[in-house]
Amino acid sequence: MLSTRKIIKEIWDAQGYGNLAVWADGMTAIVAPGENPKRDGEAPLAIFKPIPLVAGFSMLDFAIHDTGLIEQIETAIREAGGEIERD
């Protein structure tokens, strides 16, 4: 199962490197903007753009505790058919 705060940390770490693709099994990969990656023929549940999501936070701790950001990540995963838990 996916973890909300783990995904936010990975989005934070991806800033300046590309977007973050997230698969149902918890695997993630940094991908170039506009890229549509597949892993073993499977598309990711979601691709997150780090800068609009987390660049406004001065510290990672603020991002991982922001209710709005947490809900946005969880909604995107659930709407794509994935399961995610808040840790």
Sequence and secondary structure as in RCSB ss.txt:
>XXXX:A:sequence
MLSTRKIIKEIWDAQGYGNLAVWADGMTAIVAPGENPKRDGEAPLAIFKPIPLVAGFSMLDFAIHDTGLIEQIET
AIREAGGEIERD
>XXXX:A:secstr
 EEHHHHHHHHHHHTTT EEEE TTS EEEE TT    BTTB  SEEE HHHHHTT SSHHHHHT HHHHHHHHH
HHHHTT  EE  
